[in-house]
Amino acid sequence: MNKSKVATIKNEHSVHINEHWKEINIFNYINWDDIPIFLEISKGNSFRQAAAKIGCSVNMVRARVDRLEAALGVLLFIRTHKGVTLTAEGFKTLELALEMQTATARLTFGTGNNALVRHGELRICCTEGIGEFWLTPRIGELQDRLPNHMVVLQNDFDQKRINTSGFDLCISFERPAEPGTIVTRLGSLHFMMYASETYIRKFGEPASMDDAAKHRVVVQSAPGLLHEAQSLFVGQATSSKMATAKVNTSYSLFRAIANGVGVGALPTYISTLSQQVRPLDLPVRLKFDLWLSFDQSARKSVPVRAAIDWLRDCFDVARYPWFGDSFIHPAEFARLRAFWETGTAMGERAGIYDLDSDSR
């Protein structure tokens, strides 16, 4: 499609693409068979790659794009010798095309449908700490179950941003209340105060919460569970006064505590991942429930159900009892680890990821 043709079309339809789609009856203007081709090109920024993936000629791909651009009255791609890139209108069209694709897929409620927010992608949004430490090392297991899908795991420390808008599954510490959302409890996280041996040798071990107030404290300064946990341990005002170092991610918090920067609140499962930190026997312990949510229209989606089964395995209390309702002191984890290392029914080490071997 040449530029002069595009310019003529734009003059005829001189409205913003979103308004353009609203004002005309788009069902009478575009061929829906062109949308999957447009989406495939957008993935790889290449007509040739899209043609190979779809199984057609490059000329046919170009012809379909020309037809779609003519129907919409906009230029969707900038062509260069290196490939193609989406224009501003192309990005807007991509967003709308994905929304249409999702809506169309989720109208299929029958058994065995493949409804996903984005075709070919299984998208999970997760509270940052559990996603970083516990789920990321296990993504390979989900890929084995969904070999034809890309797995997308987005970790976020802000609970209010964890919702089913744009994601197939969400894992958060706030129970979702949106209409049309199916919610189930995955497990519980138990929190204690932790410190490193290096810190304890240098500054001693806090014997009480009053004593802890005299120590160096590391806090996660971001809207999320660890920030709230720290405040609940000692109170918001005291937490702010006690803090001698602030970080914004769970991983940074762990590394700071492990390197003797100070004491801080961590989930007890961290003891299964690292020997660099140890729990402090202070009288305050906290428990938070972990919630899994997804849109009810995806309840019979095969890839979504496979991901739910994977998540249930990841938080199976029989294998990982620290996610249960009852508090188990990390001192007991060593005994449980012996079961994994000897390959008993608990599983051959149950896929425990060793943070101490992390090279970051």
N, C-alpha and C positions, 0 to 999 in steps of 0.2 A: 504494500500500500504506500503510494508516494505522498510526500508532505503536502503538496498542493491539494490533493484529494482530501487529506485530513483537515486542512485549513478550511476548505469549503464546507465540510460536514460540521465543523465547530461553529462556523458562522450561522449555520442553519439551526443548530441546537446550542445556543450560547447560554447554557445554564450549568450550574455546578453539577457534577456527576450524581451526587446523592439526590438533588432536586430533579435532575434529569430522569432518574429511575422512578421517582415518585410521580412525575407529571405525565409520563407516557405509559402505555400499557406494554410493559417489557415483554410479556409473553407473546405479543404479536410481532416483536422486533428481532428477537435473537433466536438462534437455534441452540437448544440446550445441549446438543452434542458437542458444541464448541467449548463449553465450560470446562470439562475434564482436561481438554487439550491445553487450555489456558492455564489451568492449575499445574499441569505437569511441566510446562515451560517455566512457570514461576519458581518451581522447586530448584531447577538446575540452571536457570538463565541461559538456556540453549535450545534452539529449534531442533538441532540435530540429535541432542540427547533425548529430548521429548519424543522425537520420531522413533528412535530406537526402542524406547521404553514402551511406547504404545504399539509399535509394530506397523508403521506406515512410512510413507516417503516424507522427506523434508518439505517437498513442494506442497504436499497436502496439508502439512502443519501450517506453512505460511499462508495458504489459501484460507484455512479456517480462521486464522488470526485476522487476516484482512476482512473476512466477512463479519467477525465479531466487532472489530473496530468500526466498521461501517455502520453496523446496527446501533452501536452505542454512541457514535459520533465523537469518539475520542481516540487518541493515540495511546495504546497500552504499553508498548515496548519501544525503547530506543535501540536501534540495530547498530552494532559496530562489528569490526572484524574479529573481536574477541568473544562475541556472543551478544546477548541482549540483556537489558536492564529495564525494570519496571519504571514507568513514568509516575508522576504524582497521581494522575488519574488511574494508572494501572494498579497502584497500591490500594486505592479506594475500591476499585473493582474487585481486587483480590479479597479484600475484607468482606465485601458483600457476597462474593461467590462462595467463600467459606461458610458464611452464615446460611446461605441457601442450601449448600451441600449438607450441613448439619441438620437443618430443619427437614430436608427431604429424607435423610437417613433415619432420623428419629421418628418419622411417621410409621416406620416398619416395626411394629411391636411383636411380631410373631416370633416363635421359638427359632433361635439360630441366626438372628440378624447380626450385622456387623456395625451397628450404629456407633459412631465416634464423633467427637467434636471436630476433628480434622481427619480426613481420609488418610489411612495408612499410619496414623500416629496414635499411640496410647499416651495420653497426657495426664500427669499426676502433679498436683500442687500439695506441698507438704510443709508442716512446720519445720523450721530450719534445722534445729539440732538433731531431731530424729532422722530427718532426711539426709543430713550430712554424715552422721556417724553410723546409722544403722541400715538405712535403705540403699544408699549409694553403692556400698560394696556388694550388694545383692542384686543389682540391676541385671547382671548376667543371667541369673536364674529366670527372671521375667522374660528376657530376650529368648531364652531357650523355649519358653512356653509360647511366645509370639514371634516366631522367626521371620514373619513377613511384615512386621510392624516396627516402626521406630518408637523407642521408649523415650519419653520426655519427662524428666523429673525436675520440677522447679521448686526450690526451697525458699521459704520466706519466713522472716521472723515476726512480721506483722500479722497477727491472727485475723484482722479485718480484711486482709487482701487474699485470704485463703477461702475461695468460694468456687462454685461449679461453673462460673462464667468463664468459658474458654478452657475448661479442664474436664476430663472424664471422671476423675476421682480426686477427692480432697481429704487430707488428713490434718486435723487441727485439734487444739485443746479447748476451743469454744464450740459448744454444741450448736450446729447450724439450725436455723428456724425458718429458712426460706420455704415458701409453698412449693410443692412438687419435688422436694428433696427427700431422698431416702437416707436415713442416718442409722448407723450401728456403732457400737463401742468396740474398738479394737483391743484395748487393754488399758493399763495404768502406768504412769511413771512416778517413781518415788524419788524424792530429792533429799540430799544430805549436804552438809558443808564438807568441803574437801581441802586438802593441802598436800604439798609434796614433802618428802623426807628432807630435802634441802632446806625448805622453809622452816620445818619443825626443829631441825638441828640449830638453826640460826636464831629463831625467835621463840621457840617453845610451842607447845600445843595448847590451844584454848581449852580451858576446863569447864567453861560455862558461857552462856550468851553474853553476860556482862563482861567476861574476860575476852570474848571474841571482839567486843567493841574496841578493845585496846590494840587489836592487831591490824595488819595491813590487809585490806580487802579489795579484791578485784570484782567488778560488776560488769554485766553486759548492759551497756547503755543503748538500748533500742527497744521499740515496742514489741515485746515478746515474752515468752514464758519464763526464761531465766531471769530477766529483769524483774518480773513480778515475783518470782520465787525468792530472790534476794530480799526484796522489800518485805515479803511476808515473814521471812526469818527474823528480821530485826526491826521492821517498821520502816516506812518510807523516809521519814526525817533522819533516823539513825543511819539508814543505808547510805543516804547522800553524804552524811558527815564522815562515815567510816571509809568510804571509797577512796583508795589511794591510786587506783588505776581503773580506767574504763575502756572497754572494747565493744565492738558492735556485732560480733558473730560468736556463735557457740564454739567454733573451732579456736578462735583467738582466745576465748575465755579459758578453754582447756589448756592451751599451750602456755598461757600466762601462769596458771596455777601449777602446771607441771614443772615449769622453770623457776618456781620459787618466788614469783612476784608477790603473791599473797594468797589468802584463803578465799574460797568462793563456793557458791551453790552449784552442784552438778547432779544429774540423774544417776541413780545407783548403778545402772547398767554400764556406766563408764568403767567400772571396776572389772568388767569382763573384757574390756578392750585395751586396758593399760595398767601397768604396775607403777607408773610414774606418779600417780596420785593415790592418796588413801583417805577414806572417810574419817571424819572427826566425830567422836561419840558425844555429840551435843544433844540436849534433850528435845530439840525441835526437828521434826521430820514432816515433809509435805507429800501429798499425793495429788496427781492430776490425771483425769481420764483423757484418753486419746480417742477421737471420734473419726470415723470414716463416713463420708457422704458422697452421694452421686445423684444425678438427675433421674427421676423415676422413668423417663423415656428410654434410659439405657439399661434398664433392669434385665433385659433379655439379650443384651449385646454379648456375643461370644467373647471378643477380646476384653471387654470390661469384666465379665465374670471370671475370666482367666486371671486377670490382674487382682481381683478381689481374693481369689483363692491363694494367690501368691502372698498377698498382704497378710492373710490369716495365718499362713505358714510362718511368715516373718515374726509374728507376734504370738505364736502358739505357746501358751503358758506351760504346756507339758515339756517343751524343749527350752523355753526361756522364761522360767518362773518369776524373774524379777519384773515382768510385765503384768503379774497377777494383782488381784485386789489386796492381798495380804503383803505386808512389808517383810522382805527377807533381807537380813543384814548381809552386806557384801562379803563379810568373813565366811559366809556359807558358800560363796561362789567358787572358791577354790576346790571345795569338795565336789561340787557339781561339775567343774571343769575336768576332774578326774574321769567322770563318766564319758565325757566327749572324747578325751584322748585315748581311752581304751576301746572306743567304738561300740558302746553299748546301745541300748534302745533309745537313749537320749540323742543319738545321732553321732556320726563320726566328727566330733568336735563342733558339730552343729553350725558350721559356717561362721565361726567367730572371727571377726576381723581384728588384727593386732595393730592398735594405734602406735605401739612402741616401735614398729618397723616402718612407720610412715616416714618417708624421706623429705616431706615438705619442710 
